[in-house]
Amino acid sequence: MTEWLYGEYGYYSNYKEIGKKGDFYTSVSASKFFGGTIAKHIIKLIDEGFLEKNTTICEIGAHKGYLLADIVQFIYTLKPELLETLSFTIVERFDFLQIEQTQYFQESFGGVVKLSHVNSLKELNLYSAFFIANEIFDAFSCELIYQDKIGTYEEGKIVFNEENSWVKEKAKKYHKDKGEITLGYEEFALEMAGAAKTFEFMTYDYGEMQARPDFSIRVYK
Ligand SMILES: C[S@@+](CC[C@H](N)C(=O)[O-])C[C@H]1O[C@@H](n2cnc3c(N)ncnc32)[C@H](O)[C@@H]1O
């Protein structure tokens, strides 16, 4: 599944378009106000003193960069002086998307707002950060399980005959005997914990449609 999503010919390694011919629409494409509400929230966190004025706003898996650009746009509208102190960065695995995101920032802000990139959270070592990720948790690969055996595809059908101690342990811990066990969440959380001292992480998978995050966590150090 990892190969299918992120390998050379993988879905995310090559996807470009949103809409009928491409990937599903997310709230990012539907309205700039999604980014607007997040910008308002970030300003509140800074005003309350939880985040510093020189916080790094970091989007993870940003596709064309529309959401982060909307956040910048609304910070400019609501509290423009913050643009002098904030930094903007994107965690993006794919070079072709890093190029598109840089171009979009250039077209939108004419070089006034700087955007930096990293390939992975492991490269960041920040003091104060706001992490935002839209629709990425459902883009992690997973194992399909049935009674703690892993499913593999054989001669046109899925058979459950492989064992793996890590999958078995997780299945037991979360009381699952069928369905999916997602890979990579723990590593992602640990990488984020090492990426910044004080941060808030907010993520949406389905909740964006209901205007509430599926998950948000504050970490103080
Ligand atoms: C469904 S797309 C969502 C894109 C965009 N956030 C949006 O809302 O339109 C999921 C994206 O997350 C990226 N992704 C998944 N896991 C990631 C990780 N650990 N680090 C960085 N990007 C990741 C994928 O490469 C893909 O571009």
The ligand as an SDF file (V2000), in Angstrom:
LIG
                    3D

 27 29  0  0  0  0  0  0  0  0999 V2000
   -5.4940   13.8220    0.6140 C   0  0  0  0  0  0  0  0  0  0  0  0
   -4.0560   14.7740    0.3300 S   0  0  0  0  0  0  0  0  0  0  0  0
   -4.5660   16.3170    1.0660 C   0  0  0  0  0  0  0  0  0  0  0  0
   -3.8540   17.5080    0.4520 C   0  0  0  0  0  0  0  0  0  0  0  0
   -4.2170   18.8800    1.0450 C   0  0  0  0  0  0  0  0  0  0  0  0
   -3.8190   18.9610    2.4580 N   0  0  0  0  0  0  0  0  0  0  0  0
   -5.7130   19.1710    0.8830 C   0  0  0  0  0  0  0  0  0  0  0  0
   -6.4190   19.2870    1.8850 O   0  0  0  0  0  0  0  0  0  0  0  0
   -6.1520   19.2950   -0.2600 O   0  0  0  0  0  0  0  0  0  0  0  0
   -2.8940   14.1000    1.4950 C   0  0  0  0  0  0  0  0  0  0  0  0
   -1.4790   14.6820    1.3510 C   0  0  0  0  0  0  0  0  0  0  0  0
   -0.7690   14.4210    2.5670 O   0  0  0  0  0  0  0  0  0  0  0  0
    0.5580   14.0780    2.2300 C   0  0  0  0  0  0  0  0  0  0  0  0
    1.1200   13.3410    3.3720 N   0  0  0  0  0  0  0  0  0  0  0  0
    0.6700   12.2060    3.9530 C   0  0  0  0  0  0  0  0  0  0  0  0
    1.4520   11.8620    4.9890 N   0  0  0  0  0  0  0  0  0  0  0  0
    2.4070   12.8170    5.0950 C   0  0  0  0  0  0  0  0  0  0  0  0
    3.5150   13.0340    5.9740 C   0  0  0  0  0  0  0  0  0  0  0  0
    3.8000   12.1930    6.9510 N   0  0  0  0  0  0  0  0  0  0  0  0
    4.2850   14.1290    5.7670 N   0  0  0  0  0  0  0  0  0  0  0  0
    4.0150   14.9930    4.7690 C   0  0  0  0  0  0  0  0  0  0  0  0
    2.9860   14.8440    3.9120 N   0  0  0  0  0  0  0  0  0  0  0  0
    2.2070   13.7710    4.0670 C   0  0  0  0  0  0  0  0  0  0  0  0
    0.4220   13.2960    0.9380 C   0  0  0  0  0  0  0  0  0  0  0  0
    1.6350   13.2550    0.2260 O   0  0  0  0  0  0  0  0  0  0  0  0
   -0.6650   14.0920    0.2270 C   0  0  0  0  0  0  0  0  0  0  0  0
   -0.1020   15.1370   -0.5300 O   0  0  0  0  0  0  0  0  0  0  0  0
  1  2  1  0
  2  3  1  0
  2 10  1  0
  3  4  1  0
  4  5  1  0
  5  6  1  0
  5  7  1  0
  7  8  2  0
  7  9  1  0
 10 11  1  0
 11 12  1  0
 11 26  1  0
 12 13  1  0
 13 14  1  0
 13 24  1  0
 14 15  1  0
 14 23  1  0
 15 16  2  0
 16 17  1  0
 17 18  1  0
 17 23  2  0
 18 19  1  0
 18 20  2  0
 20 21  1  0
 21 22  2  0
 22 23  1  0
 24 25  1  0
 24 26  1  0
 26 27  1  0
M  CHG  2   2   1   9  -1
M  END
$$$$
